[in-house]
Amino acid sequence: NKSVLVEFAELGAQVSDSPAQAAQGTELVITMLPAAAHVRSVYLNDDGVLKGISPGVPAVDC
């Protein structure tokens, strides 16, 4: 929901257009997704975390 992202940005949060973009330049990725299907989607899609994360950076879903 883009309007929610705008609100968070106005409060000082850094927002991204995709999980890949969010993972770029990080030292650690932590997600808290409700089901395995969501984890697969967020990490493995064309714009997923694994497309943006650097080698050796830990990624954890809680």
N, CA, C and O atoms as a CHARMM CRD file, in Angstrom:
* protein
*
  248
    1    1 ASN  N      0.84900  -1.16500   0.00000 PROA 1      0.00000
    2    1 ASN  CA     0.00000   0.00000   0.00000 PROA 1      0.00000
    3    1 ASN  C      0.89900   1.23400   0.00000 PROA 1      0.00000
    4    1 ASN  O      1.54700   1.53800   1.00100 PROA 1      0.00000
    5    2 LYS  N      0.93300   1.93400  -1.11800 PROA 2      0.00000
    6    2 LYS  CA     1.82900   3.08400  -1.28700 PROA 2      0.00000
    7    2 LYS  C      1.53400   4.21100  -0.30000 PROA 2      0.00000
    8    2 LYS  O      2.45600   4.89800   0.13800 PROA 2      0.00000
    9    3 SER  N      0.26900   4.41100   0.05700 PROA 3      0.00000
   10    3 SER  CA    -0.04600   5.50500   0.98200 PROA 3      0.00000
   11    3 SER  C      0.55300   5.25300   2.36500 PROA 3      0.00000
   12    3 SER  O      0.95900   6.19500   3.04700 PROA 3      0.00000
   13    4 VAL  N      0.61000   4.00500   2.77400 PROA 4      0.00000
   14    4 VAL  CA     1.23400   3.66500   4.05200 PROA 4      0.00000
   15    4 VAL  C      2.73700   3.92300   3.97900 PROA 4      0.00000
   16    4 VAL  O      3.33100   4.42600   4.93300 PROA 4      0.00000
   17    5 LEU  N      3.35100   3.57800   2.84100 PROA 5      0.00000
   18    5 LEU  CA     4.78000   3.84000   2.67800 PROA 5      0.00000
   19    5 LEU  C      5.08200   5.33000   2.74900 PROA 5      0.00000
   20    5 LEU  O      6.07700   5.74200   3.34500 PROA 5      0.00000
   21    6 VAL  N      4.21700   6.13600   2.13900 PROA 6      0.00000
   22    6 VAL  CA     4.39500   7.59000   2.18400 PROA 6      0.00000
   23    6 VAL  C      4.33000   8.08200   3.62700 PROA 6      0.00000
   24    6 VAL  O      5.13800   8.91200   4.04500 PROA 6      0.00000
   25    7 GLU  N      3.37300   7.57200   4.37800 PROA 7      0.00000
   26    7 GLU  CA     3.24900   7.97500   5.78700 PROA 7      0.00000
   27    7 GLU  C      4.50400   7.61900   6.58200 PROA 7      0.00000
   28    7 GLU  O      5.00000   8.43000   7.36500 PROA 7      0.00000
   29    8 PHE  N      5.01200   6.40600   6.37900 PROA 8      0.00000
   30    8 PHE  CA     6.22800   6.00200   7.08100 PROA 8      0.00000
   31    8 PHE  C      7.41100   6.86500   6.67000 PROA 8      0.00000
   32    8 PHE  O      8.21500   7.25300   7.51700 PROA 8      0.00000
   33    9 ALA  N      7.52900   7.17000   5.38700 PROA 9      0.00000
   34    9 ALA  CA     8.62000   8.02300   4.90700 PROA 9      0.00000
   35    9 ALA  C      8.54400   9.40900   5.53600 PROA 9      0.00000
   36    9 ALA  O      9.56700   9.99400   5.89400 PROA 9      0.00000
   37   10 GLU  N      7.33500   9.92600   5.66700 PROA 10     0.00000
   38   10 GLU  CA     7.15700  11.24000   6.29400 PROA 10     0.00000
   39   10 GLU  C      7.57800  11.23800   7.76200 PROA 10     0.00000
   40   10 GLU  O      7.93900  12.27600   8.31600 PROA 10     0.00000
   41   11 LEU  N      7.52700  10.06700   8.37700 PROA 11     0.00000
   42   11 LEU  CA     7.94800   9.93100   9.77500 PROA 11     0.00000
   43   11 LEU  C      9.44300   9.64200   9.90500 PROA 11     0.00000
   44   11 LEU  O      9.96100   9.50400  11.01300 PROA 11     0.00000
   45   12 GLY  N     10.13300   9.55100   8.76000 PROA 12     0.00000
   46   12 GLY  CA    11.57500   9.34300   8.77700 PROA 12     0.00000
   47   12 GLY  C     12.04200   7.95400   8.41400 PROA 12     0.00000
   48   12 GLY  O     13.24500   7.69300   8.40100 PROA 12     0.00000
   49   13 ALA  N     11.11900   7.05300   8.11800 PROA 13     0.00000
   50   13 ALA  CA    11.50700   5.69900   7.73900 PROA 13     0.00000
   51   13 ALA  C     12.07700   5.68900   6.32500 PROA 13     0.00000
   52   13 ALA  O     11.70600   6.50500   5.48100 PROA 13     0.00000
   53   14 GLN  N     12.98300   4.74900   6.08900 PROA 14     0.00000
   54   14 GLN  CA    13.50400   4.54700   4.74300 PROA 14     0.00000
   55   14 GLN  C     12.64700   3.47000   4.08800 PROA 14     0.00000
   56   14 GLN  O     12.54300   2.36300   4.61500 PROA 14     0.00000
   57   15 VAL  N     12.03400   3.77700   2.95300 PROA 15     0.00000
   58   15 VAL  CA    11.15800   2.82200   2.28000 PROA 15     0.00000
   59   15 VAL  C     11.80100   2.37200   0.97300 PROA 15     0.00000
   60   15 VAL  O     12.63800   3.07500   0.40600 PROA 15     0.00000
   61   16 SER  N     11.40000   1.19300   0.50300 PROA 16     0.00000
   62   16 SER  CA    11.94500   0.60600  -0.71900 PROA 16     0.00000
   63   16 SER  C     10.81300   0.15100  -1.61600 PROA 16     0.00000
   64   16 SER  O      9.69400  -0.08700  -1.16100 PROA 16     0.00000
   65   17 ASP  N     11.12400   0.03600  -2.90200 PROA 17     0.00000
   66   17 ASP  CA    10.13300  -0.42900  -3.86800 PROA 17     0.00000
   67   17 ASP  C     10.06300  -1.94500  -3.96600 PROA 17     0.00000
   68   17 ASP  O      9.10400  -2.48100  -4.52100 PROA 17     0.00000
   69   18 SER  N     11.06400  -2.64600  -3.43800 PROA 18     0.00000
   70   18 SER  CA    11.07800  -4.10300  -3.53200 PROA 18     0.00000
   71   18 SER  C     11.92500  -4.68200  -2.40100 PROA 18     0.00000
   72   18 SER  O     12.72100  -3.96900  -1.79000 PROA 18     0.00000
   73   19 PRO  N     11.75400  -5.97200  -2.12500 PROA 19     0.00000
   74   19 PRO  CA    12.61800  -6.61100  -1.14300 PROA 19     0.00000
   75   19 PRO  C     14.09400  -6.56400  -1.55500 PROA 19     0.00000
   76   19 PRO  O     14.97100  -6.41200  -0.70400 PROA 19     0.00000
   77   20 ALA  N     14.36900  -6.69400  -2.85700 PROA 20     0.00000
   78   20 ALA  CA    15.75600  -6.63100  -3.33500 PROA 20     0.00000
   79   20 ALA  C     16.37100  -5.28100  -3.00700 PROA 20     0.00000
   80   20 ALA  O     17.50000  -5.21000  -2.52300 PROA 20     0.00000
   81   21 GLN  N     15.63800  -4.22100  -3.26800 PROA 21     0.00000
   82   21 GLN  CA    16.13700  -2.88100  -2.97500 PROA 21     0.00000
   83   21 GLN  C     16.33700  -2.69900  -1.47000 PROA 21     0.00000
   84   21 GLN  O     17.31700  -2.08900  -1.04300 PROA 21     0.00000
   85   22 ALA  N     15.42800  -3.21800  -0.68000 PROA 22     0.00000
   86   22 ALA  CA    15.54500  -3.10300   0.77700 PROA 22     0.00000
   87   22 ALA  C     16.78000  -3.84100   1.29600 PROA 22     0.00000
   88   22 ALA  O     17.38300  -3.41200   2.27900 PROA 22     0.00000
   89   23 ALA  N     17.16000  -4.93800   0.65200 PROA 23     0.00000
   90   23 ALA  CA    18.28800  -5.75200   1.10700 PROA 23     0.00000
   91   23 ALA  C     19.64300  -5.19100   0.68900 PROA 23     0.00000
   92   23 ALA  O     20.66400  -5.55600   1.27300 PROA 23     0.00000
   93   24 GLN  N     19.67200  -4.31700  -0.30300 PROA 24     0.00000
   94   24 GLN  CA    20.94100  -3.78200  -0.80000 PROA 24     0.00000
   95   24 GLN  C     21.65600  -2.96900   0.27500 PROA 24     0.00000
   96   24 GLN  O     21.06300  -2.10500   0.91900 PROA 24     0.00000
   97   25 GLY  N     22.93300  -3.26400   0.45200 PROA 25     0.00000
   98   25 GLY  CA    23.75800  -2.49600   1.36900 PROA 25     0.00000
   99   25 GLY  C     23.53600  -2.78300   2.84100 PROA 25     0.00000
  100   25 GLY  O     24.03700  -2.05300   3.69600 PROA 25     0.00000
  101   26 THR  N     22.79800  -3.82600   3.14700 PROA 26     0.00000
  102   26 THR  CA    22.53200  -4.14600   4.55100 PROA 26     0.00000
  103   26 THR  C     23.60200  -5.06900   5.12400 PROA 26     0.00000
  104   26 THR  O     24.33300  -5.72500   4.38200 PROA 26     0.00000
  105   27 GLU  N     23.68200  -5.11300   6.43400 PROA 27     0.00000
  106   27 GLU  CA    24.57200  -6.03700   7.12800 PROA 27     0.00000
  107   27 GLU  C     23.81600  -7.25100   7.64400 PROA 27     0.00000
  108   27 GLU  O     24.42300  -8.25500   8.01700 PROA 27     0.00000
  109   28 LEU  N     22.48200  -7.15800   7.66500 PROA 28     0.00000
  110   28 LEU  CA    21.62400  -8.22300   8.17200 PROA 28     0.00000
  111   28 LEU  C     20.21300  -7.99000   7.65000 PROA 28     0.00000
  112   28 LEU  O     19.74000  -6.85500   7.60500 PROA 28     0.00000
  113   29 VAL  N     19.54300  -9.07100   7.25400 PROA 29     0.00000
  114   29 VAL  CA    18.14000  -8.98800   6.83900 PROA 29     0.00000
  115   29 VAL  C     17.32300  -9.84700   7.79300 PROA 29     0.00000
  116   29 VAL  O     17.60800 -11.03200   7.97200 PROA 29     0.00000
  117   30 ILE  N     16.30600  -9.24400   8.40500 PROA 30     0.00000
  118   30 ILE  CA    15.39400  -9.97100   9.28600 PROA 30     0.00000
  119   30 ILE  C     13.98600  -9.76400   8.76000 PROA 30     0.00000
  120   30 ILE  O     13.55000  -8.63100   8.55500 PROA 30     0.00000
  121   31 THR  N     13.27300 -10.86600   8.54000 PROA 31     0.00000
  122   31 THR  CA    11.87100 -10.79400   8.14500 PROA 31     0.00000
  123   31 THR  C     11.04300 -11.57400   9.15200 PROA 31     0.00000
  124   31 THR  O     11.55200 -12.46100   9.83600 PROA 31     0.00000
  125   32 MET  N      9.77000 -11.23700   9.23600 PROA 32     0.00000
  126   32 MET  CA     8.82500 -11.94000  10.10400 PROA 32     0.00000
  127   32 MET  C      7.55300 -12.14500   9.30000 PROA 32     0.00000
  128   32 MET  O      6.60700 -11.36300   9.39400 PROA 32     0.00000
  129   33 LEU  N      7.54700 -13.20000   8.51500 PROA 33     0.00000
  130   33 LEU  CA     6.44600 -13.46400   7.59300 PROA 33     0.00000
  131   33 LEU  C      5.57500 -14.59400   8.12000 PROA 33     0.00000
  132   33 LEU  O      6.06400 -15.46600   8.83800 PROA 33     0.00000
  133   34 PRO  N      4.28600 -14.59200   7.77300 PROA 34     0.00000
  134   34 PRO  CA     3.34700 -15.51500   8.41000 PROA 34     0.00000
  135   34 PRO  C      3.43200 -16.97000   7.97000 PROA 34     0.00000
  136   34 PRO  O      3.02300 -17.85300   8.72300 PROA 34     0.00000
  137   35 ALA  N      3.94900 -17.24900   6.77300 PROA 35     0.00000
  138   35 ALA  CA     3.94300 -18.63400   6.29600 PROA 35     0.00000
  139   35 ALA  C      5.09500 -18.86000   5.32000 PROA 35     0.00000
  140   35 ALA  O      5.64300 -17.91100   4.75900 PROA 35     0.00000
  141   36 ALA  N      5.45000 -20.12200   5.12800 PROA 36     0.00000
  142   36 ALA  CA     6.56300 -20.47900   4.24600 PROA 36     0.00000
  143   36 ALA  C      6.37300 -19.94700   2.82700 PROA 36     0.00000
  144   36 ALA  O      7.34500 -19.55200   2.18300 PROA 36     0.00000
  145   37 ALA  N      5.14400 -19.93000   2.33500 PROA 37     0.00000
  146   37 ALA  CA     4.88700 -19.41700   0.98600 PROA 37     0.00000
  147   37 ALA  C      5.26900 -17.94300   0.87700 PROA 37     0.00000
  148   37 ALA  O      5.77900 -17.50400  -0.15400 PROA 37     0.00000
  149   38 HSD  N      5.02400 -17.18600   1.93500 PROA 38     0.00000
  150   38 HSD  CA     5.40300 -15.77300   1.94100 PROA 38     0.00000
  151   38 HSD  C      6.92200 -15.62300   1.94800 PROA 38     0.00000
  152   38 HSD  O      7.46900 -14.76800   1.25100 PROA 38     0.00000
  153   39 VAL  N      7.59200 -16.44500   2.72600 PROA 39     0.00000
  154   39 VAL  CA     9.05600 -16.39900   2.78900 PROA 39     0.00000
  155   39 VAL  C      9.63300 -16.69400   1.41100 PROA 39     0.00000
  156   39 VAL  O     10.50300 -15.96400   0.93600 PROA 39     0.00000
  157   40 ARG  N      9.15900 -17.75400   0.76400 PROA 40     0.00000
  158   40 ARG  CA     9.64200 -18.09100  -0.58300 PROA 40     0.00000
  159   40 ARG  C      9.44200 -16.92800  -1.53200 PROA 40     0.00000
  160   40 ARG  O     10.34900 -16.58300  -2.28900 PROA 40     0.00000
  161   41 SER  N      8.28100 -16.32600  -1.50300 PROA 41     0.00000
  162   41 SER  CA     7.97400 -15.21200  -2.39600 PROA 41     0.00000
  163   41 SER  C      8.89300 -14.02100  -2.14400 PROA 41     0.00000
  164   41 SER  O      9.47900 -13.48500  -3.08400 PROA 41     0.00000
  165   42 VAL  N      9.02600 -13.60600  -0.89700 PROA 42     0.00000
  166   42 VAL  CA     9.81500 -12.42000  -0.55900 PROA 42     0.00000
  167   42 VAL  C     11.30500 -12.63600  -0.83400 PROA 42     0.00000
  168   42 VAL  O     12.00100 -11.69800  -1.22200 PROA 42     0.00000
  169   43 TYR  N     11.79300 -13.84000  -0.64000 PROA 43     0.00000
  170   43 TYR  CA    13.21600 -14.10100  -0.83600 PROA 43     0.00000
  171   43 TYR  C     13.56200 -14.52000  -2.26500 PROA 43     0.00000
  172   43 TYR  O     14.64500 -14.18700  -2.74600 PROA 43     0.00000
  173   44 LEU  N     12.67500 -15.23900  -2.95600 PROA 44     0.00000
  174   44 LEU  CA    13.05400 -15.88200  -4.21400 PROA 44     0.00000
  175   44 LEU  C     12.47500 -15.26500  -5.48100 PROA 44     0.00000
  176   44 LEU  O     12.92700 -15.61500  -6.57100 PROA 44     0.00000
  177   45 ASN  N     11.50800 -14.37700  -5.39400 PROA 45     0.00000
  178   45 ASN  CA    10.94300 -13.76000  -6.60300 PROA 45     0.00000
  179   45 ASN  C     12.00500 -12.95000  -7.33500 PROA 45     0.00000
  180   45 ASN  O     13.09600 -12.71900  -6.81300 PROA 45     0.00000
  181   46 ASP  N     11.67200 -12.52000  -8.55400 PROA 46     0.00000
  182   46 ASP  CA    12.61500 -11.76100  -9.38000 PROA 46     0.00000
  183   46 ASP  C     13.12800 -10.50300  -8.69700 PROA 46     0.00000
  184   46 ASP  O     14.25300 -10.07600  -8.96000 PROA 46     0.00000
  185   47 ASP  N     12.32500  -9.90200  -7.82600 PROA 47     0.00000
  186   47 ASP  CA    12.75400  -8.70800  -7.08900 PROA 47     0.00000
  187   47 ASP  C     12.89300  -9.01500  -5.60000 PROA 47     0.00000
  188   47 ASP  O     12.72800  -8.13700  -4.75200 PROA 47     0.00000
  189   48 GLY  N     13.20100 -10.28700  -5.29800 PROA 48     0.00000
  190   48 GLY  CA    13.27900 -10.73400  -3.91700 PROA 48     0.00000
  191   48 GLY  C     14.58100 -10.38900  -3.22200 PROA 48     0.00000
  192   48 GLY  O     15.52100  -9.88300  -3.83400 PROA 48     0.00000
  193   49 VAL  N     14.61300 -10.67200  -1.95000 PROA 49     0.00000
  194   49 VAL  CA    15.76200 -10.37700  -1.09600 PROA 49     0.00000
  195   49 VAL  C     17.05700 -10.92300  -1.69800 PROA 49     0.00000
  196   49 VAL  O     18.07400 -10.22900  -1.69900 PROA 49     0.00000
  197   50 LEU  N     17.03200 -12.14700  -2.20600 PROA 50     0.00000
  198   50 LEU  CA    18.26200 -12.76600  -2.69300 PROA 50     0.00000
  199   50 LEU  C     18.82900 -12.08300  -3.92900 PROA 50     0.00000
  200   50 LEU  O     19.99600 -12.29700  -4.25700 PROA 50     0.00000
  201   51 LYS  N     18.05500 -11.28100  -4.61400 PROA 51     0.00000
  202   51 LYS  CA    18.55100 -10.51200  -5.76300 PROA 51     0.00000
  203   51 LYS  C     19.30600  -9.26300  -5.31500 PROA 51     0.00000
  204   51 LYS  O     20.10100  -8.72000  -6.08200 PROA 51     0.00000
  205   52 GLY  N     19.07200  -8.80100  -4.09300 PROA 52     0.00000
  206   52 GLY  CA    19.68600  -7.56300  -3.64400 PROA 52     0.00000
  207   52 GLY  C     20.72200  -7.71900  -2.54800 PROA 52     0.00000
  208   52 GLY  O     21.55400  -6.83500  -2.34400 PROA 52     0.00000
  209   53 ILE  N     20.67500  -8.83000  -1.84800 PROA 53     0.00000
  210   53 ILE  CA    21.56300  -9.02500  -0.70500 PROA 53     0.00000
  211   53 ILE  C     22.98000  -9.34200  -1.18500 PROA 53     0.00000
  212   53 ILE  O     23.16200 -10.00700  -2.20500 PROA 53     0.00000
  213   54 SER  N     23.96600  -8.86700  -0.45600 PROA 54     0.00000
  214   54 SER  CA    25.36500  -9.14700  -0.78900 PROA 54     0.00000
  215   54 SER  C     25.76100 -10.52200  -0.26400 PROA 54     0.00000
  216   54 SER  O     25.21400 -10.98500   0.73700 PROA 54     0.00000
  217   55 PRO  N     26.71500 -11.18200  -0.93600 PROA 55     0.00000
  218   55 PRO  CA    27.19200 -12.48100  -0.45000 PROA 55     0.00000
  219   55 PRO  C     27.70400 -12.36900   0.98500 PROA 55     0.00000
  220   55 PRO  O     28.39800 -11.41700   1.34300 PROA 55     0.00000
  221   56 GLY  N     27.35000 -13.35800   1.79000 PROA 56     0.00000
  222   56 GLY  CA    27.80800 -13.40500   3.17000 PROA 56     0.00000
  223   56 GLY  C     26.94100 -12.67200   4.17300 PROA 56     0.00000
  224   56 GLY  O     27.17000 -12.77700   5.37800 PROA 56     0.00000
  225   57 VAL  N     25.94900 -11.93200   3.69900 PROA 57     0.00000
  226   57 VAL  CA    25.06100 -11.20700   4.61400 PROA 57     0.00000
  227   57 VAL  C     24.01900 -12.18700   5.15600 PROA 57     0.00000
  228   57 VAL  O     23.32900 -12.83600   4.37000 PROA 57     0.00000
  229   58 PRO  N     23.89000 -12.30800   6.46900 PROA 58     0.00000
  230   58 PRO  CA    22.89300 -13.21700   7.03200 PROA 58     0.00000
  231   58 PRO  C     21.46700 -12.73000   6.75800 PROA 58     0.00000
  232   58 PRO  O     21.18100 -11.53300   6.78300 PROA 58     0.00000
  233   59 ALA  N     20.59100 -13.69000   6.49800 PROA 59     0.00000
  234   59 ALA  CA    19.16600 -13.40500   6.31500 PROA 59     0.00000
  235   59 ALA  C     18.39200 -14.40600   7.16300 PROA 59     0.00000
  236   59 ALA  O     18.60600 -15.61400   7.06600 PROA 59     0.00000
  237   60 VAL  N     17.48700 -13.89000   7.99700 PROA 60     0.00000
  238   60 VAL  CA    16.75400 -14.72400   8.94500 PROA 60     0.00000
  239   60 VAL  C     15.27500 -14.38800   8.87400 PROA 60     0.00000
  240   60 VAL  O     14.89900 -13.21600   8.87100 PROA 60     0.00000
  241   61 ASP  N     14.43600 -15.41600   8.81800 PROA 61     0.00000
  242   61 ASP  CA    13.00100 -15.20700   8.98200 PROA 61     0.00000
  243   61 ASP  C     12.61400 -15.79600  10.32700 PROA 61     0.00000
  244   61 ASP  O     12.90500 -16.95900  10.60600 PROA 61     0.00000
  245   62 CYS  N     11.96800 -15.00800  11.14900 PROA 62     0.00000
  246   62 CYS  CA    11.59700 -15.43000  12.50900 PROA 62     0.00000
  247   62 CYS  C     10.18200 -15.96600  12.53600 PROA 62     0.00000
  248   62 CYS  O      9.69400 -16.36900  13.59200 PROA 62     0.00000
